Amino acid sequence: MSALPEDPVPVAFEPKRLWAPWWLALIFGVVSGTALTLLRAHKAMAVPGAFALAGLILLVGLATILRKKRHAEALAPPVTVAYVVWMLVVIFLAGPVQILFLPSNPQEIVIKALVLSVGLSVSAYCVDRSLFARFAKPAVD
């Protein structure tokens, strides 16, 4: 066996990452938080907000299908307590928050959009990470 510099060398302490990067969760959170806020705040934004959410759902669904196709071990992930907790946070931010906190002026709309964007970004990243954390094993071949 030759030990050329271009040969891939498996490193035992380098984990295999299956979860999405933080910047993708940030984009997801900002788009969905803003779309959800504007969807409930203005009647004129109902159709563009619905299109934004539909596009986001399609992109996330396709990305999940492609990732699970590439990684067979992720087809039946075990459900952890952290995953359930973060999913409840996502459901609360996408559901009851929209009905309980209705903004009435532009400052409240901006505050709600920022809070939802940050909350959905953090919770989406943590949901994805907790779902695939069991599969982040050292890459040893």
N, C-alpha and C positions, 0 to 999 in steps of 0.2 A: 504494500500500500504506500502510495506517495502522499506526503504531507505538503502539497502545494498550497500557496496562499489562497487560491481561488476555491479550494475544496471547502464545502460547508462543514463546519465542525459543530456538532450538537453541544450546547452548553447546558449543564444540569440545572443551574440556578436561574436560567432565563425562562420565565413562564410563557405559556402559549396564551395569547390574548384573543378571546372570542368576542368580547364586548366592544361596543362602538366607542370611538374616541370622544373626549369631553367636548370638543368643538362641534361635533355632530349633535350631541344632546343639547348644546347651547342653541344651535340653529333651530332644532325641533321645538325647544321651549319658547323661544322668542316668537316664532311664527305661530305656534298654537296658542300661546298666551295672548298675543295681540289679536289674532283672529277671533278667539272666544270672547274677548272683551268687546271688540267692535261689533260682533254678531249680536250681542245683547244690548249694546249702548245706542246704536243708531239703526233705524229702519232701512236707511239707504245702504248700509254695510252688510245686510243680511245675505244677499246673494254672493258678493265677493268673499265674505267670511266663510260661507258654506263651501264655495269652490276651493278656498285655501285649505280648509279642514279635510275635504274629500281628497285633494291632491296629497296632503300630508299622510293621510291614512293609507292611500295607495303606495306611496313611496316607502313608508315604514313596513307595510305588509310585504312588498316585493323584496326589500332588503332582508327581512327576517327569513323569507322562503329561500333566498339565495344563500344566506349564511348557514341555514340548517341543511341545505343541499350539499354544501361544501364540507361541513363538519357533521358526520353521521352520529357522533356521540351526543349531539345536541338535539336529537329528535325527540327524546323523552327526558327532559331535564327534571331533576327532583325539585319539588317545591319547598323552599325554605321559609322560615319565619320572617326573615328580612325581606324576601320577595313579596310576601303577603302584606306586610306593613307598608312598603313603598307603593304597592298597587292600590292600597286603600287611600294613600295620600293623593295619588294621581286621580282616582275616582272622585275624591272629595273636591279637588281643585277643578276638575272638569264638570262636575255636576252641581252639588249643593252651593258651592261658592257663587255660581252664576245666578242662582235664584235668591240667595240670602243677601248678597252685597250688590245692589243695583246702583251704579254711579249716576249722579244727577248733574254734575258739571264737568267741564274739561279736565280740571285738576284731578278729580276722583277717577276719571277714565284713565288718565296717565298712570296714576298710582296703582290702580287695579291691574293695568296691563303689565307694569313692571313687576309687581308682586307675583302675578300669575306666570310671567315669563321666567323669573328666577325659580319659583317653586316647581314648575313643570320641567325646567332644565335639570335641576338637581335630582328630582324624583325619577325622571326618565333615565338619567345616567345610573342612578342607584338600582333601579329595577333591572336594567339590562345587566349591570355588573353582578347583582345578586343572583340572577337567573343562571348566568354562565360561570359563576365563581367556582363551582365544583369541577368544571372542566378545564380550569386554568392550571393544568399540571405541567411539570417541567417537560420541555421538549427533548426527549431522549430517543434517538432512533438507532 
